[in-house]
Amino acid sequence: MAIGRFPSVVLDCADPVALAEFYGALFDWEVKASPEWGEVRADYGQCICFQPVEGYRPPAWPGQDVPQQMHLDVMVEDLDTAEAAVLELGATKPDHQPGTTFRVYLDPAGHPFCFCVD
C-alpha cells in the first residue's frame, strides 16, 4: 500500500517565477507562480516546485564549492534536437561534459540537469 502518490521536487532559487516558466516550457506543464512560490505540474500530477531563498547561490558545476545536492535527468529522444530547444528556452551548456550518452545543462538559476537518450 502506497502512503503517498507523486513526490514533488523543490528547488531553491532566487526567482521562482522565472524558473517555473522555464520548466513549464521545457515539459509543457501547467505553470503557477508568484514571487513567493512557483510550481509546474503535469496532467498526471507530477510536480516540480521552486522556493525563493534569500542570498541564493547557484551550484558550481562541476566543482563542489557550492554542491549541486541533486539534479534532474530528463529523458529525450534526440540529444541534438533537445539541446537546441532547451538553449532557446534559456538554459546554458557548460564546457565540462563528463559523458557521451548524456549532456549536462544549467537551468536559468544554475541548477544542473541532464538530457539522457531514452
C-alpha positions in Angstrom: 0.0 0.0 0.0 1.4 3.3 -1.0 1.5 6.1 1.6 1.9 8.9 -0.9 1.2 9.5 -4.6 3.6 11.7 -6.5 6.7 13.0 -4.9 7.5 16.6 -5.7 10.9 18.1 -6.1 11.5 21.5 -4.6 14.4 23.6 -5.9 15.8 26.7 -4.2 16.3 29.7 -6.4 16.3 33.5 -6.5 13.3 33.9 -8.8 10.5 31.2 -8.6 8.5 32.8 -11.5 11.4 32.6 -14.0 12.3 29.1 -13.0 8.7 27.9 -13.2 8.3 29.4 -16.6 11.5 27.7 -17.8 10.5 24.2 -16.6 6.9 24.8 -17.7 8.1 25.4 -21.2 10.6 22.5 -21.1 8.0 19.9 -20.1 4.9 21.7 -21.4 3.4 21.6 -17.9 1.0 24.0 -16.2 2.7 26.9 -14.5 1.6 28.5 -11.3 4.0 31.1 -9.9 4.4 34.1 -7.7 7.5 35.7 -6.1 6.8 33.6 -3.0 6.4 30.1 -4.7 6.4 28.6 -8.2 5.4 25.2 -9.5 4.9 23.3 -12.7 2.5 20.3 -12.8 1.9 17.6 -15.3 -1.6 16.4 -16.1 -1.0 13.2 -14.2 0.1 15.0 -11.0 3.9 15.1 -11.1 5.1 18.4 -9.8 8.4 20.4 -9.5 8.3 23.4 -7.2 10.6 26.5 -6.7 11.1 28.3 -3.5 12.9 31.7 -3.1 15.9 31.7 -0.9 17.5 35.0 0.2 21.1 35.1 -0.9 20.7 32.1 -3.2 23.9 30.9 -4.7 23.7 28.5 -7.7 25.5 25.2 -7.6 29.1 25.3 -9.0 29.2 22.7 -11.8 31.4 20.6 -12.0 33.1 21.8 -8.8 31.7 21.3 -5.3 32.4 24.7 -3.7 28.6 25.1 -3.9 27.4 21.5 -4.3 24.6 20.6 -6.6 23.0 18.3 -4.0 20.6 16.9 -6.6 19.8 17.1 -10.3 17.1 16.1 -12.8 17.7 13.5 -15.5 15.3 14.3 -18.4 14.8 11.6 -21.0 14.8 12.8 -24.6 14.6 11.0 -28.0 17.4 13.1 -29.7 20.1 15.0 -27.8 20.8 17.5 -30.6 17.1 18.4 -31.1 16.5 18.7 -27.3 19.7 20.8 -26.9 18.7 23.3 -29.5 15.2 23.7 -27.9 16.5 24.0 -24.3 19.2 26.5 -25.1 16.5 28.6 -26.8 14.5 28.5 -23.5 17.4 30.0 -21.6 19.5 27.0 -20.4 23.2 27.1 -20.8 25.6 24.2 -21.6 28.7 24.1 -19.5 32.1 23.2 -21.1 32.5 20.2 -18.8 30.6 17.3 -20.3 31.6 14.1 -18.5 29.9 11.6 -20.7 28.9 10.9 -24.3 25.4 9.3 -23.8 24.0 12.3 -21.9 24.6 16.1 -21.7 24.7 18.4 -18.8 22.9 21.8 -18.8 22.2 24.5 -16.3 18.8 26.0 -15.8 18.4 29.8 -15.5 19.1 29.6 -11.8 22.2 27.5 -12.3 20.9 24.0 -11.3 22.5 21.3 -13.3 20.2 18.8 -15.2 20.9 16.2 -17.8 19.4 15.1 -21.0 19.6 11.4 -21.5 18.6 9.3 -24.5 15.6 7.2 -23.6 
